[in-house]
Amino acid sequence: MRIFIVDKFEAWGVDQLKALGEVTLEAGLKGDDLKKRLTEFNPSVIVVRSAKIPGDVIAAAPDLQLIVRAG
């Protein structure tokens, strides 16, 4: 499982998610920068806290199965 975290996230939580697969934390990406990284990383899960992810950005990750809101 490939997990992409797009908001600030506690180190403890990142460590717990690493037990499930490959984790990338890149807080603060938006727009075209976020879309580019999702295309490159192609996660199956995206974790957000307050970030909003538009449909065209979601479409950049064809293997995406789940968007989770942490909080």
Predicted model as a PDB file, atoms N, CA, C, CB and O in Angstrom, pLDDT in the B-factor column:
MODEL        1                                                                  
ATOM      1  N   MET A   1       0.840  -1.169   0.000  1.00 94.00           N  
ATOM      2  CA  MET A   1       0.000   0.000   0.000  1.00 94.00           C  
ATOM      3  C   MET A   1       0.892   1.241   0.000  1.00 94.00           C  
ATOM      4  CB  MET A   1      -0.960  -0.007   1.215  1.00 94.00           C  
ATOM      5  O   MET A   1       1.880   1.310   0.730  1.00 94.00           O  
ATOM      6  N   ARG A   2       0.535   2.192  -0.810  1.00 97.00           N  
ATOM      7  CA  ARG A   2       1.268   3.465  -0.884  1.00 97.00           C  
ATOM      8  C   ARG A   2       0.386   4.560  -0.294  1.00 97.00           C  
ATOM      9  CB  ARG A   2       1.676   3.810  -2.367  1.00 97.00           C  
ATOM     10  O   ARG A   2      -0.728   4.798  -0.760  1.00 97.00           O  
ATOM     11  N   ILE A   3       0.905   5.222   0.741  1.00 97.00           N  
ATOM     12  CA  ILE A   3       0.142   6.216   1.486  1.00 97.00           C  
ATOM     13  C   ILE A   3       0.811   7.572   1.314  1.00 97.00           C  
ATOM     14  CB  ILE A   3       0.035   5.833   2.994  1.00 97.00           C  
ATOM     15  O   ILE A   3       2.013   7.717   1.536  1.00 97.00           O  
ATOM     16  N   PHE A   4       0.018   8.565   0.915  1.00 97.00           N  
ATOM     17  CA  PHE A   4       0.522   9.919   0.698  1.00 97.00           C  
ATOM     18  C   PHE A   4      -0.188  10.856   1.671  1.00 97.00           C  
ATOM     19  CB  PHE A   4       0.306  10.377  -0.786  1.00 97.00           C  
ATOM     20  O   PHE A   4      -1.413  10.972   1.635  1.00 97.00           O  
ATOM     21  N   ILE A   5       0.570  11.526   2.541  1.00 97.00           N  
ATOM     22  CA  ILE A   5       0.017  12.439   3.530  1.00 97.00           C  
ATOM     23  C   ILE A   5       0.271  13.864   3.048  1.00 97.00           C  
ATOM     24  CB  ILE A   5       0.641  12.197   4.947  1.00 97.00           C  
ATOM     25  O   ILE A   5       1.414  14.239   2.784  1.00 97.00           O  
ATOM     26  N   VAL A   6      -0.799  14.659   2.934  1.00 96.00           N  
ATOM     27  CA  VAL A   6      -0.664  15.995   2.344  1.00 96.00           C  
ATOM     28  C   VAL A   6      -0.766  17.142   3.352  1.00 96.00           C  
ATOM     29  CB  VAL A   6      -1.710  16.178   1.295  1.00 96.00           C  
ATOM     30  O   VAL A   6      -0.681  18.308   2.967  1.00 96.00           O  
ATOM     31  N   ASP A   7      -0.947  16.825   4.634  1.00 94.00           N  
ATOM     32  CA  ASP A   7      -1.015  17.848   5.684  1.00 94.00           C  
ATOM     33  C   ASP A   7      -0.045  17.477   6.803  1.00 94.00           C  
ATOM     34  CB  ASP A   7      -2.473  17.991   6.239  1.00 94.00           C  
ATOM     35  O   ASP A   7       0.507  16.376   6.825  1.00 94.00           O  
ATOM     36  N   LYS A   8       0.154  18.416   7.731  1.00 93.00           N  
ATOM     37  CA  LYS A   8       0.990  18.120   8.890  1.00 93.00           C  
ATOM     38  C   LYS A   8       0.429  16.898   9.598  1.00 93.00           C  
ATOM     39  CB  LYS A   8       1.065  19.336   9.859  1.00 93.00           C  
ATOM     40  O   LYS A   8      -0.785  16.717   9.692  1.00 93.00           O  
ATOM     41  N   PHE A   9       1.332  16.064  10.091  1.00 94.00           N  
ATOM     42  CA  PHE A   9       0.914  14.800  10.690  1.00 94.00           C  
ATOM     43  C   PHE A   9       1.949  14.416  11.737  1.00 94.00           C  
ATOM     44  CB  PHE A   9       0.755  13.673   9.608  1.00 94.00           C  
ATOM     45  O   PHE A   9       3.148  14.574  11.508  1.00 94.00           O  
ATOM     46  N   GLU A  10       1.509  13.924  12.860  1.00 94.00           N  
ATOM     47  CA  GLU A  10       2.417  13.537  13.936  1.00 94.00           C  
ATOM     48  C   GLU A  10       3.368  12.424  13.483  1.00 94.00           C  
ATOM     49  CB  GLU A  10       1.617  13.083  15.168  1.00 94.00           C  
ATOM     50  O   GLU A  10       2.971  11.507  12.765  1.00 94.00           O  
ATOM     51  N   ALA A  11       4.618  12.520  13.911  1.00 94.00           N  
ATOM     52  CA  ALA A  11       5.625  11.506  13.562  1.00 94.00           C  
ATOM     53  C   ALA A  11       5.190  10.120  14.019  1.00 94.00           C  
ATOM     54  CB  ALA A  11       6.984  11.859  14.188  1.00 94.00           C  
ATOM     55  O   ALA A  11       5.433   9.129  13.330  1.00 94.00           O  
ATOM     56  N   TRP A  12       4.546  10.051  15.181  1.00 95.00           N  
ATOM     57  CA  TRP A  12       4.072   8.760  15.692  1.00 95.00           C  
ATOM     58  C   TRP A  12       3.088   8.131  14.705  1.00 95.00           C  
ATOM     59  CB  TRP A  12       3.406   8.933  17.081  1.00 95.00           C  
ATOM     60  O   TRP A  12       3.153   6.930  14.441  1.00 95.00           O  
ATOM     61  N   GLY A  13       2.184   8.934  14.166  1.00 94.00           N  
ATOM     62  CA  GLY A  13       1.202   8.435  13.209  1.00 94.00           C  
ATOM     63  C   GLY A  13       1.851   7.961  11.917  1.00 94.00           C  
ATOM     64  O   GLY A  13       1.447   6.948  11.347  1.00 94.00           O  
ATOM     65  N   VAL A  14       2.858   8.697  11.459  1.00 95.00           N  
ATOM     66  CA  VAL A  14       3.587   8.297  10.250  1.00 95.00           C  
ATOM     67  C   VAL A  14       4.257   6.947  10.478  1.00 95.00           C  
ATOM     68  CB  VAL A  14       4.644   9.369   9.857  1.00 95.00           C  
ATOM     69  O   VAL A  14       4.210   6.069   9.617  1.00 95.00           O  
ATOM     70  N   ASP A  15       4.878   6.789  11.640  1.00 96.00           N  
ATOM     71  CA  ASP A  15       5.532   5.513  11.962  1.00 96.00           C  
ATOM     72  C   ASP A  15       4.533   4.362  11.977  1.00 96.00           C  
ATOM     73  CB  ASP A  15       6.240   5.603  13.318  1.00 96.00           C  
ATOM     74  O   ASP A  15       4.848   3.266  11.514  1.00 96.00           O  
ATOM     75  N   GLN A  16       3.338   4.596  12.501  1.00 95.00           N  
ATOM     76  CA  GLN A  16       2.304   3.557  12.529  1.00 95.00           C  
ATOM     77  C   GLN A  16       1.860   3.188  11.114  1.00 95.00           C  
ATOM     78  CB  GLN A  16       1.094   4.026  13.356  1.00 95.00           C  
ATOM     79  O   GLN A  16       1.647   2.014  10.812  1.00 95.00           O  
ATOM     80  N   LEU A  17       1.723   4.185  10.257  1.00 96.00           N  
ATOM     81  CA  LEU A  17       1.305   3.919   8.877  1.00 96.00           C  
ATOM     82  C   LEU A  17       2.374   3.176   8.087  1.00 96.00           C  
ATOM     83  CB  LEU A  17       0.964   5.222   8.175  1.00 96.00           C  
ATOM     84  O   LEU A  17       2.053   2.431   7.161  1.00 96.00           O  
ATOM     85  N   LYS A  18       3.626   3.369   8.437  1.00 96.00           N  
ATOM     86  CA  LYS A  18       4.717   2.680   7.732  1.00 96.00           C  
ATOM     87  C   LYS A  18       4.611   1.171   7.867  1.00 96.00           C  
ATOM     88  CB  LYS A  18       6.069   3.147   8.259  1.00 96.00           C  
ATOM     89  O   LYS A  18       5.148   0.435   7.038  1.00 96.00           O  
ATOM     90  N   ALA A  19       3.927   0.703   8.898  1.00 96.00           N  
ATOM     91  CA  ALA A  19       3.704  -0.740   9.052  1.00 96.00           C  
ATOM     92  C   ALA A  19       2.780  -1.275   7.963  1.00 96.00           C  
ATOM     93  CB  ALA A  19       3.113  -1.045  10.435  1.00 96.00           C  
ATOM     94  O   ALA A  19       2.745  -2.480   7.711  1.00 96.00           O  
ATOM     95  N   LEU A  20       2.030  -0.377   7.314  1.00 95.00           N  
ATOM     96  CA  LEU A  20       1.092  -0.783   6.273  1.00 95.00           C  
ATOM     97  C   LEU A  20       1.668  -0.698   4.867  1.00 95.00           C  
ATOM     98  CB  LEU A  20      -0.137   0.059   6.352  1.00 95.00           C  
ATOM     99  O   LEU A  20       1.115  -1.270   3.928  1.00 95.00           O  
ATOM    100  N   GLY A  21       2.788   0.025   4.722  1.00 95.00           N  
ATOM    101  CA  GLY A  21       3.368   0.169   3.391  1.00 95.00           C  
ATOM    102  C   GLY A  21       4.253   1.387   3.286  1.00 95.00           C  
ATOM    103  O   GLY A  21       4.740   1.912   4.288  1.00 95.00           O  
ATOM    104  N   GLU A  22       4.454   1.827   2.067  1.00 97.00           N  
ATOM    105  CA  GLU A  22       5.302   2.981   1.777  1.00 97.00           C  
ATOM    106  C   GLU A  22       4.543   4.273   2.079  1.00 97.00           C  
ATOM    107  CB  GLU A  22       5.772   2.958   0.300  1.00 97.00           C  
ATOM    108  O   GLU A  22       3.416   4.461   1.620  1.00 97.00           O  
ATOM    109  N   VAL A  23       5.165   5.155   2.849  1.00 97.00           N  
ATOM    110  CA  VAL A  23       4.517   6.398   3.264  1.00 97.00           C  
ATOM    111  C   VAL A  23       5.349   7.593   2.814  1.00 97.00           C  
ATOM    112  CB  VAL A  23       4.314   6.427   4.798  1.00 97.00           C  
ATOM    113  O   VAL A  23       6.569   7.611   2.977  1.00 97.00           O  
ATOM    114  N   THR A  24       4.673   8.593   2.244  1.00 95.00           N  
ATOM    115  CA  THR A  24       5.309   9.856   1.893  1.00 95.00           C  
ATOM    116  C   THR A  24       4.523  10.974   2.554  1.00 95.00           C  
ATOM    117  CB  THR A  24       5.381  10.054   0.344  1.00 95.00           C  
ATOM    118  O   THR A  24       3.297  11.028   2.451  1.00 95.00           O  
ATOM    119  N   LEU A  25       5.233  11.865   3.232  1.00 96.00           N  
ATOM    120  CA  LEU A  25       4.633  13.020   3.876  1.00 96.00           C  
ATOM    121  C   LEU A  25       5.149  14.273   3.184  1.00 96.00           C  
ATOM    122  CB  LEU A  25       4.950  13.048   5.401  1.00 96.00           C  
ATOM    123  O   LEU A  25       6.342  14.574   3.232  1.00 96.00           O  
ATOM    124  N   GLU A  26       4.239  15.005   2.538  1.00 95.00           N  
ATOM    125  CA  GLU A  26       4.606  16.246   1.860  1.00 95.00           C  
ATOM    126  C   GLU A  26       3.519  17.277   2.140  1.00 95.00           C  
ATOM    127  CB  GLU A  26       4.792  16.023   0.316  1.00 95.00           C  
ATOM    128  O   GLU A  26       2.649  17.544   1.311  1.00 95.00           O  
ATOM    129  N   ALA A  27       3.601  17.842   3.333  1.00 94.00           N  
ATOM    130  CA  ALA A  27       2.600  18.823   3.765  1.00 94.00           C  
ATOM    131  C   ALA A  27       2.726  20.116   2.973  1.00 94.00           C  
ATOM    132  CB  ALA A  27       2.743  19.112   5.265  1.00 94.00           C  
ATOM    133  O   ALA A  27       3.827  20.572   2.665  1.00 94.00           O  
ATOM    134  N   GLY A  28       1.587  20.691   2.654  1.00 90.00           N  
ATOM    135  CA  GLY A  28       1.572  21.998   2.025  1.00 90.00           C  
ATOM    136  C   GLY A  28       1.533  22.017   0.513  1.00 90.00           C  
ATOM    137  O   GLY A  28       1.431  23.090  -0.080  1.00 90.00           O  
ATOM    138  N   LEU A  29       1.612  20.858  -0.133  1.00 91.00           N  
ATOM    139  CA  LEU A  29       1.525  20.864  -1.596  1.00 91.00           C  
ATOM    140  C   LEU A  29       0.101  21.197  -2.029  1.00 91.00           C  
ATOM    141  CB  LEU A  29       1.962  19.494  -2.182  1.00 91.00           C  
ATOM    142  O   LEU A  29      -0.867  20.749  -1.414  1.00 91.00           O  
ATOM    143  N   LYS A  30      -0.016  21.986  -3.089  1.00 89.00           N  
ATOM    144  CA  LYS A  30      -1.329  22.359  -3.615  1.00 89.00           C  
ATOM    145  C   LYS A  30      -1.272  22.438  -5.135  1.00 89.00           C  
ATOM    146  CB  LYS A  30      -1.800  23.710  -3.021  1.00 89.00           C  
ATOM    147  O   LYS A  30      -0.198  22.502  -5.733  1.00 89.00           O  
ATOM    148  N   GLY A  31      -2.426  22.431  -5.727  1.00 90.00           N  
ATOM    149  CA  GLY A  31      -2.547  22.658  -7.158  1.00 90.00           C  
ATOM    150  C   GLY A  31      -1.698  21.748  -8.018  1.00 90.00           C  
ATOM    151  O   GLY A  31      -1.677  20.531  -7.833  1.00 90.00           O  
ATOM    152  N   ASP A  32      -0.998  22.354  -8.960  1.00 93.00           N  
ATOM    153  CA  ASP A  32      -0.193  21.583  -9.912  1.00 93.00           C  
ATOM    154  C   ASP A  32       0.943  20.819  -9.246  1.00 93.00           C  
ATOM    155  CB  ASP A  32       0.373  22.501 -10.966  1.00 93.00           C  
ATOM    156  O   ASP A  32       1.310  19.736  -9.701  1.00 93.00           O  
ATOM    157  N   ASP A  33       1.505  21.373  -8.166  1.00 94.00           N  
ATOM    158  CA  ASP A  33       2.581  20.668  -7.457  1.00 94.00           C  
ATOM    159  C   ASP A  33       2.058  19.376  -6.835  1.00 94.00           C  
ATOM    160  CB  ASP A  33       3.197  21.573  -6.366  1.00 94.00           C  
ATOM    161  O   ASP A  33       2.718  18.339  -6.904  1.00 94.00           O  
ATOM    162  N   LEU A  34       0.880  19.437  -6.232  1.00 93.00           N  
ATOM    163  CA  LEU A  34       0.274  18.242  -5.646  1.00 93.00           C  
ATOM    164  C   LEU A  34      -0.079  17.242  -6.737  1.00 93.00           C  
ATOM    165  CB  LEU A  34      -0.980  18.609  -4.831  1.00 93.00           C  
ATOM    166  O   LEU A  34       0.165  16.044  -6.593  1.00 93.00           O  
ATOM    167  N   LYS A  35      -0.645  17.727  -7.808  1.00 94.00           N  
ATOM    168  CA  LYS A  35      -1.029  16.855  -8.928  1.00 94.00           C  
ATOM    169  C   LYS A  35       0.193  16.127  -9.493  1.00 94.00           C  
ATOM    170  CB  LYS A  35      -1.719  17.678 -10.042  1.00 94.00           C  
ATOM    171  O   LYS A  35       0.127  14.932  -9.782  1.00 94.00           O  
ATOM    172  N   LYS A  36       1.298  16.842  -9.649  1.00 94.00           N  
ATOM    173  CA  LYS A  36       2.528  16.235 -10.169  1.00 94.00           C  
ATOM    174  C   LYS A  36       3.029  15.136  -9.237  1.00 94.00           C  
ATOM    175  CB  LYS A  36       3.618  17.305 -10.357  1.00 94.00           C  
ATOM    176  O   LYS A  36       3.397  14.057  -9.701  1.00 94.00           O  
ATOM    177  N   ARG A  37       3.050  15.398  -7.924  1.00 94.00           N  
ATOM    178  CA  ARG A  37       3.538  14.403  -6.972  1.00 94.00           C  
ATOM    179  C   ARG A  37       2.626  13.185  -6.920  1.00 94.00           C  
ATOM    180  CB  ARG A  37       3.663  15.016  -5.583  1.00 94.00           C  
ATOM    181  O   ARG A  37       3.111  12.062  -6.786  1.00 94.00           O  
ATOM    182  N   LEU A  38       1.312  13.387  -7.023  1.00 93.00           N  
ATOM    183  CA  LEU A  38       0.400  12.249  -7.030  1.00 93.00           C  
ATOM    184  C   LEU A  38       0.597  11.399  -8.272  1.00 93.00           C  
ATOM    185  CB  LEU A  38      -1.047  12.724  -6.944  1.00 93.00           C  
ATOM    186  O   LEU A  38       0.491  10.174  -8.216  1.00 93.00           O  
ATOM    187  N   THR A  39       0.883  12.043  -9.389  1.00 93.00           N  
ATOM    188  CA  THR A  39       1.168  11.296 -10.616  1.00 93.00           C  
ATOM    189  C   THR A  39       2.436  10.463 -10.447  1.00 93.00           C  
ATOM    190  CB  THR A  39       1.315  12.257 -11.817  1.00 93.00           C  
ATOM    191  O   THR A  39       2.479   9.305 -10.862  1.00 93.00           O  
ATOM    192  N   GLU A  40       3.452  11.042  -9.847  1.00 94.00           N  
ATOM    193  CA  GLU A  40       4.732  10.342  -9.646  1.00 94.00           C  
ATOM    194  C   GLU A  40       4.613   9.213  -8.625  1.00 94.00           C  
ATOM    195  CB  GLU A  40       5.807  11.330  -9.193  1.00 94.00           C  
ATOM    196  O   GLU A  40       5.098   8.108  -8.869  1.00 94.00           O  
ATOM    197  N   PHE A  41       3.976   9.477  -7.490  1.00 94.00           N  
ATOM    198  CA  PHE A  41       3.916   8.505  -6.396  1.00 94.00           C  
ATOM    199  C   PHE A  41       2.785   7.497  -6.570  1.00 94.00           C  
ATOM    200  CB  PHE A  41       3.753   9.225  -5.075  1.00 94.00           C  
ATOM    201  O   PHE A  41       2.912   6.345  -6.155  1.00 94.00           O  
ATOM    202  N   ASN A  42       1.680   7.924  -7.183  1.00 95.00           N  
ATOM    203  CA  ASN A  42       0.511   7.088  -7.449  1.00 95.00           C  
ATOM    204  C   ASN A  42       0.057   6.302  -6.208  1.00 95.00           C  
ATOM    205  CB  ASN A  42       0.818   6.122  -8.586  1.00 95.00           C  
ATOM    206  O   ASN A  42       0.110   5.072  -6.197  1.00 95.00           O  
ATOM    207  N   PRO A  43      -0.384   7.011  -5.173  1.00 96.00           N  
ATOM    208  CA  PRO A  43      -0.762   6.337  -3.934  1.00 96.00           C  
ATOM    209  C   PRO A  43      -2.084   5.588  -4.043  1.00 96.00           C  
ATOM    210  CB  PRO A  43      -0.847   7.339  -2.816  1.00 96.00           C  
ATOM    211  O   PRO A  43      -2.901   5.864  -4.921  1.00 96.00           O  
ATOM    212  N   SER A  44      -2.276   4.636  -3.138  1.00 97.00           N  
ATOM    213  CA  SER A  44      -3.577   3.983  -3.020  1.00 97.00           C  
ATOM    214  C   SER A  44      -4.415   4.670  -1.943  1.00 97.00           C  
ATOM    215  CB  SER A  44      -3.406   2.483  -2.697  1.00 97.00           C  
ATOM    216  O   SER A  44      -5.639   4.534  -1.919  1.00 97.00           O  
ATOM    217  N   VAL A  45      -3.739   5.417  -1.042  1.00 97.00           N  
ATOM    218  CA  VAL A  45      -4.432   6.149   0.019  1.00 97.00           C  
ATOM    219  C   VAL A  45      -3.845   7.553   0.132  1.00 97.00           C  
ATOM    220  CB  VAL A  45      -4.323   5.396   1.378  1.00 97.00           C  
ATOM    221  O   VAL A  45      -2.628   7.729   0.074  1.00 97.00           O  
ATOM    222  N   ILE A  46      -4.714   8.551   0.295  1.00 96.00           N  
ATOM    223  CA  ILE A  46      -4.293   9.918   0.591  1.00 96.00           C  
ATOM    224  C   ILE A  46      -4.864  10.264   1.965  1.00 96.00           C  
ATOM    225  CB  ILE A  46      -4.779  10.942  -0.523  1.00 96.00           C  
ATOM    226  O   ILE A  46      -6.041  10.027   2.240  1.00 96.00           O  
ATOM    227  N   VAL A  47      -4.010  10.830   2.823  1.00 96.00           N  
ATOM    228  CA  VAL A  47      -4.440  11.270   4.147  1.00 96.00           C  
ATOM    229  C   VAL A  47      -4.401  12.795   4.174  1.00 96.00           C  
ATOM    230  CB  VAL A  47      -3.536  10.659   5.277  1.00 96.00           C  
ATOM    231  O   VAL A  47      -3.380  13.407   3.861  1.00 96.00           O  
ATOM    232  N   VAL A  48      -5.533  13.401   4.554  1.00 95.00           N  
ATOM    233  CA  VAL A  48      -5.638  14.855   4.665  1.00 95.00           C  
ATOM    234  C   VAL A  48      -6.104  15.201   6.069  1.00 95.00           C  
ATOM    235  CB  VAL A  48      -6.613  15.437   3.595  1.00 95.00           C  
ATOM    236  O   VAL A  48      -6.615  14.342   6.788  1.00 95.00           O  
ATOM    237  N   ARG A  49      -5.931  16.442   6.455  1.00 93.00           N  
ATOM    238  CA  ARG A  49      -6.531  16.974   7.684  1.00 93.00           C  
ATOM    239  C   ARG A  49      -7.511  18.070   7.283  1.00 93.00           C  
ATOM    240  CB  ARG A  49      -5.433  17.526   8.679  1.00 93.00           C  
ATOM    241  O   ARG A  49      -8.705  17.980   7.568  1.00 93.00           O  
ATOM    242  N   SER A  50      -7.003  19.098   6.625  1.00 90.00           N  
ATOM    243  CA  SER A  50      -7.882  20.178   6.187  1.00 90.00           C  
ATOM    244  C   SER A  50      -7.737  20.468   4.697  1.00 90.00           C  
ATOM    245  CB  SER A  50      -7.594  21.435   6.984  1.00 90.00           C  
ATOM    246  O   SER A  50      -8.492  21.272   4.151  1.00 90.00           O  
ATOM    247  N   ALA A  51      -6.797  19.836   4.044  1.00 90.00           N  
ATOM    248  CA  ALA A  51      -6.565  20.064   2.613  1.00 90.00           C  
ATOM    249  C   ALA A  51      -7.777  19.612   1.801  1.00 90.00           C  
ATOM    250  CB  ALA A  51      -5.292  19.317   2.139  1.00 90.00           C  
ATOM    251  O   ALA A  51      -8.410  18.599   2.100  1.00 90.00           O  
ATOM    252  N   LYS A  52      -8.074  20.382   0.783  1.00 90.00           N  
ATOM    253  CA  LYS A  52      -9.121  20.012  -0.161  1.00 90.00           C  
ATOM    254  C   LYS A  52      -8.447  19.560  -1.443  1.00 90.00           C  
ATOM    255  CB  LYS A  52     -10.108  21.199  -0.423  1.00 90.00           C  
ATOM    256  O   LYS A  52      -7.523  20.209  -1.933  1.00 90.00           O  
ATOM    257  N   ILE A  53      -8.911  18.455  -1.978  1.00 91.00           N  
ATOM    258  CA  ILE A  53      -8.289  17.893  -3.166  1.00 91.00           C  
ATOM    259  C   ILE A  53      -9.322  17.876  -4.292  1.00 91.00           C  
ATOM    260  CB  ILE A  53      -7.735  16.460  -2.886  1.00 91.00           C  
ATOM    261  O   ILE A  53     -10.277  17.100  -4.249  1.00 91.00           O  
ATOM    262  N   PRO A  54      -9.132  18.732  -5.303  1.00 92.00           N  
ATOM    263  CA  PRO A  54     -10.075  18.802  -6.424  1.00 92.00           C  
ATOM    264  C   PRO A  54     -10.067  17.519  -7.265  1.00 92.00           C  
ATOM    265  CB  PRO A  54      -9.742  20.004  -7.312  1.00 92.00           C  
ATOM    266  O   PRO A  54      -9.102  16.755  -7.251  1.00 92.00           O  
ATOM    267  N   GLY A  55     -11.140  17.309  -7.977  1.00 93.00           N  
ATOM    268  CA  GLY A  55     -11.307  16.113  -8.794  1.00 93.00           C  
ATOM    269  C   GLY A  55     -10.199  15.873  -9.796  1.00 93.00           C  
ATOM    270  O   GLY A  55      -9.786  14.730  -9.993  1.00 93.00           O  
ATOM    271  N   ASP A  56      -9.699  16.943 -10.447  1.00 91.00           N  
ATOM    272  CA  ASP A  56      -8.643  16.745 -11.440  1.00 91.00           C  
ATOM    273  C   ASP A  56      -7.339  16.285 -10.778  1.00 91.00           C  
ATOM    274  CB  ASP A  56      -8.406  18.043 -12.231  1.00 91.00           C  
ATOM    275  O   ASP A  56      -6.541  15.582 -11.398  1.00 91.00           O  
ATOM    276  N   VAL A  57      -7.130  16.678  -9.535  1.00 91.00           N  
ATOM    277  CA  VAL A  57      -5.935  16.231  -8.809  1.00 91.00           C  
ATOM    278  C   VAL A  57      -6.109  14.772  -8.399  1.00 91.00           C  
ATOM    279  CB  VAL A  57      -5.672  17.126  -7.557  1.00 91.00           C  
ATOM    280  O   VAL A  57      -5.166  13.986  -8.486  1.00 91.00           O  
ATOM    281  N   ILE A  58      -7.299  14.411  -7.957  1.00 92.00           N  
ATOM    282  CA  ILE A  58      -7.585  13.012  -7.601  1.00 92.00           C  
ATOM    283  C   ILE A  58      -7.374  12.108  -8.803  1.00 92.00           C  
ATOM    284  CB  ILE A  58      -9.029  12.862  -7.072  1.00 92.00           C  
ATOM    285  O   ILE A  58      -6.841  11.007  -8.669  1.00 92.00           O  
ATOM    286  N   ALA A  59      -7.784  12.561  -9.965  1.00 92.00           N  
ATOM    287  CA  ALA A  59      -7.645  11.764 -11.191  1.00 92.00           C  
ATOM    288  C   ALA A  59      -6.190  11.508 -11.561  1.00 92.00           C  
ATOM    289  CB  ALA A  59      -8.341  12.459 -12.343  1.00 92.00           C  
ATOM    290  O   ALA A  59      -5.900  10.610 -12.351  1.00 92.00           O  
ATOM    291  N   ALA A  60      -5.272  12.288 -10.996  1.00 91.00           N  
ATOM    292  CA  ALA A  60      -3.849  12.109 -11.297  1.00 91.00           C  
ATOM    293  C   ALA A  60      -3.272  10.860 -10.643  1.00 91.00           C  
ATOM    294  CB  ALA A  60      -3.066  13.328 -10.847  1.00 91.00           C  
ATOM    295  O   ALA A  60      -2.146  10.466 -10.948  1.00 91.00           O  
ATOM    296  N   ALA A  61      -4.026  10.237  -9.752  1.00 93.00           N  
ATOM    297  CA  ALA A  61      -3.562   9.027  -9.062  1.00 93.00           C  
ATOM    298  C   ALA A  61      -4.499   7.874  -9.416  1.00 93.00           C  
ATOM    299  CB  ALA A  61      -3.506   9.243  -7.506  1.00 93.00           C  
ATOM    300  O   ALA A  61      -5.461   7.623  -8.690  1.00 93.00           O  
ATOM    301  N   PRO A  62      -4.237   7.174 -10.510  1.00 94.00           N  
ATOM    302  CA  PRO A  62      -5.164   6.142 -10.978  1.00 94.00           C  
ATOM    303  C   PRO A  62      -5.341   4.960 -10.028  1.00 94.00           C  
ATOM    304  CB  PRO A  62      -4.701   5.633 -12.290  1.00 94.00           C  
ATOM    305  O   PRO A  62      -6.360   4.272 -10.097  1.00 94.00           O  
ATOM    306  N   ASP A  63      -4.374   4.705  -9.139  1.00 95.00           N  
ATOM    307  CA  ASP A  63      -4.499   3.594  -8.195  1.00 95.00           C  
ATOM    308  C   ASP A  63      -5.162   4.003  -6.884  1.00 95.00           C  
ATOM    309  CB  ASP A  63      -3.138   3.009  -7.908  1.00 95.00           C  
ATOM    310  O   ASP A  63      -5.287   3.182  -5.976  1.00 95.00           O  
ATOM    311  N   LEU A  64      -5.591   5.270  -6.773  1.00 96.00           N  
ATOM    312  CA  LEU A  64      -6.187   5.777  -5.550  1.00 96.00           C  
ATOM    313  C   LEU A  64      -7.477   5.033  -5.226  1.00 96.00           C  
ATOM    314  CB  LEU A  64      -6.453   7.274  -5.669  1.00 96.00           C  
ATOM    315  O   LEU A  64      -8.366   4.905  -6.067  1.00 96.00           O  
ATOM    316  N   GLN A  65      -7.561   4.544  -3.990  1.00 97.00           N  
ATOM    317  CA  GLN A  65      -8.743   3.819  -3.539  1.00 97.00           C  
ATOM    318  C   GLN A  65      -9.459   4.516  -2.392  1.00 97.00           C  
ATOM    319  CB  GLN A  65      -8.361   2.428  -3.122  1.00 97.00           C  
ATOM    320  O   GLN A  65     -10.651   4.302  -2.173  1.00 97.00           O  
ATOM    321  N   LEU A  66      -8.713   5.366  -1.646  1.00 96.00           N  
ATOM    322  CA  LEU A  66      -9.283   5.912  -0.418  1.00 96.00           C  
ATOM    323  C   LEU A  66      -8.658   7.267  -0.089  1.00 96.00           C  
ATOM    324  CB  LEU A  66      -9.079   4.932   0.750  1.00 96.00           C  
ATOM    325  O   LEU A  66      -7.448   7.455  -0.216  1.00 96.00           O  
ATOM    326  N   ILE A  67      -9.499   8.199   0.333  1.00 96.00           N  
ATOM    327  CA  ILE A  67      -9.038   9.466   0.890  1.00 96.00           C  
ATOM    328  C   ILE A  67      -9.524   9.494   2.335  1.00 96.00           C  
ATOM    329  CB  ILE A  67      -9.571  10.716   0.059  1.00 96.00           C  
ATOM    330  O   ILE A  67     -10.721   9.372   2.595  1.00 96.00           O  
ATOM    331  N   VAL A  68      -8.599   9.655   3.268  1.00 95.00           N  
ATOM    332  CA  VAL A  68      -8.910   9.604   4.694  1.00 95.00           C  
ATOM    333  C   VAL A  68      -8.666  10.969   5.311  1.00 95.00           C  
ATOM    334  CB  VAL A  68      -8.066   8.522   5.411  1.00 95.00           C  
ATOM    335  O   VAL A  68      -7.648  11.605   5.036  1.00 95.00           O  
ATOM    336  N   ARG A  69      -9.595  11.424   6.143  1.00 95.00           N  
ATOM    337  CA  ARG A  69      -9.400  12.661   6.877  1.00 95.00           C  
ATOM    338  C   ARG A  69      -8.948  12.312   8.284  1.00 95.00           C  
ATOM    339  CB  ARG A  69     -10.698  13.518   6.899  1.00 95.00           C  
ATOM    340  O   ARG A  69      -9.687  11.687   9.045  1.00 95.00           O  
ATOM    341  N   ALA A  70      -7.736  12.715   8.627  1.00 91.00           N  
ATOM    342  CA  ALA A  70      -7.197  12.491   9.970  1.00 91.00           C  
ATOM    343  C   ALA A  70      -7.722  13.577  10.892  1.00 91.00           C  
ATOM    344  CB  ALA A  70      -5.638  12.476   9.963  1.00 91.00           C  
ATOM    345  O   ALA A  70      -7.751  14.750  10.521  1.00 91.00           O  
ATOM    346  N   GLY A  71      -8.125  13.205  12.058  1.00 82.00           N  
ATOM    347  CA  GLY A  71      -8.576  14.209  13.005  1.00 82.00           C  
ATOM    348  C   GLY A  71      -9.665  13.696  13.900  1.00 82.00           C  
ATOM    349  O   GLY A  71     -10.155  14.429  14.759  1.00 82.00           O  
TER     350      GLY A  71                                                      
ENDMDL                                                                          
END                                                                             
